[in-house]
Amino acid sequence: MRIIKWSPILMLLFCSACSSVVIEEAENVRLDYWEKEDAEELIEQEYLDESNGLNVFADAVNSAEEMEEGKIITTRPVLSMEFMMENEENRSYHLWVTEDGEGYLQSLHPHKNATLRMDEESVQEVKDFIAAKDDVEVVQGEIEFEQ
């Protein structure tokens, strides 16, 4: 009987904890590719929808797990992305993928700043996507975190 009484509250807490990261109703995603370390500008902007790769980046966000609070990446991102949502505010992230198979995201807007670690499968999918680009490279070496 007690479980039934607390069920709605527990369900609400569970859903609110999960919903801040999950991308479900994105119409498209804008990718802003960053120049290599020495440059100051973005090199390319691209829009993806369900027909050409939106799911690669939505899956990367959906499967990522939040790291401990205060983990801030100082390495220049490979790209920034903004998901254009149907019924809610757009969501923005920076993305890093290394040649060694590590992948990270930092949520920017409108949610709290959080650093997320991508799973291996998502990292490989993003690396494969980036490999098809002529002038975009994954991070060479390790990701550096703020001390």
FENNOR-V649652 format. One record per backbone hydrogen bond with DSSP energy under -0.5 kcal/mol. CO is the residue of the C=O (numbers start at 1). NH is the residue of the N-H. If there is no record, write none. Layout:
co=CO nh=NH
co=CO nh=NH
This chain:
co=1 nh=5
co=2 nh=6
co=3 nh=7
co=4 nh=8
co=6 nh=10
co=7 nh=11
co=8 nh=12
co=9 nh=13
co=10 nh=14
co=11 nh=15
co=12 nh=16
co=13 nh=17
co=14 nh=18
co=15 nh=19
co=16 nh=20
co=18 nh=21
co=18 nh=22
co=22 nh=24
co=25 nh=86
co=28 nh=84
co=29 nh=31
co=29 nh=48
co=30 nh=32
co=30 nh=82
co=31 nh=33
co=31 nh=46
co=32 nh=80
co=33 nh=43
co=33 nh=44
co=36 nh=39
co=41 nh=35
co=44 nh=33
co=46 nh=31
co=48 nh=29
co=49 nh=52
co=49 nh=54
co=53 nh=56
co=53 nh=57
co=54 nh=58
co=55 nh=59
co=56 nh=60
co=57 nh=61
co=58 nh=62
co=59 nh=63
co=60 nh=64
co=61 nh=64
co=65 nh=117
co=68 nh=71
co=70 nh=72
co=72 nh=146
co=78 nh=34
co=79 nh=95
co=80 nh=32
co=81 nh=93
co=82 nh=30
co=82 nh=84
co=83 nh=85
co=83 nh=91
co=84 nh=27
co=84 nh=28
co=91 nh=83
co=92 nh=108
co=92 nh=109
co=93 nh=81
co=94 nh=106
co=95 nh=78
co=95 nh=79
co=96 nh=104
co=97 nh=139
co=98 nh=101
co=102 nh=98
co=103 nh=118
co=104 nh=96
co=105 nh=116
co=106 nh=94
co=107 nh=114
co=109 nh=92
co=114 nh=107
co=115 nh=67
co=116 nh=105
co=116 nh=118
co=117 nh=65
co=119 nh=123
co=120 nh=124
co=121 nh=125
co=122 nh=126
co=123 nh=127
co=124 nh=128
co=125 nh=129
co=126 nh=130
co=127 nh=131
co=128 nh=132
co=129 nh=132
co=130 nh=133
co=139 nh=99
co=139 nh=141
co=144 nh=74
co=144 nh=75
